[in-house]
Amino acid sequence: MNSMDGIIIMSGCEIEIMQSEEYDPAKVVGTPYHRGVLPYGGGVGPDGRVVFALSREKAERRVQKYRALTQ
């Protein structure tokens, strides 16, 4: 977990999270954070609300990029 300008950025290299295919990151932005609301990563502001959320596709691209850098 990293902190930048009061925003907590949460990410992970493994995205084997079982989530509904209907997950829409835009729908969780602005809502209060609770466990499971950011299955693929995102950020939470100091007020406890989601400021951005990653889609499964973006998270998978991020993981591929990280893996390419470490090989």
N, C-alpha and C positions, 0 to 999 in steps of 0.2 A: 504494500500500500504506500503510495506517495502522496505528498501534500504540496499543492501549488496554489498560491494566492487564495487560501481559505477553502479550496475545493479538494476533496479527497478523491483521488483517482484509484479505482479498484480494477485490477485486471489479473488474469491468470492464464497460464499456458495451456491448461487442459480445459476443453470446453465440452466435456462429455456429460452435459447437463440435460436431463430429460425435461423438455419444455414443450408446451403446446405449439403447434405450427402457427397458431394465430397470434403469437407474441409480436406486438408492435411497439418498438421502443418509443415512438412519439407519444403513445398514450400514457406512459409513466412519467414523462418529464413534467415537473411541477407538483407531483404527488409526494406525500411523505415517504421517506425510505423505510422499508421493513425488509427483513431477510427474504431473499428470493425474488425481489422485484427487479434486480439487475443480474440476470443469469449469465450474461455474456460480457459484463463489465459496464462501467459508466462512472458518473461522478455525482457526489452529494455535496451540496453547499453547507455552509455553517449553520443554516437554519434547519437542516435535516431533510430538505426537499431535494429530489432528483433534479440535476441540472442538465445532464445528458445521459443517454443510454445507447449502448452498442447493439446493433442487430447481430444475428448469428453469422451472417455473411461477412460483416466487417470484422467480427471477432476472429473468424476463421482466417481471413486474410492477414490479420495482425499476427496470429500464431505462425502462419507460414513465413511471414517476413522475419520474425524472431528466430525461427528454426534455421532459416537460410543464413542468418548472421552468425549463428553458433556452430555451423558445420565447417 
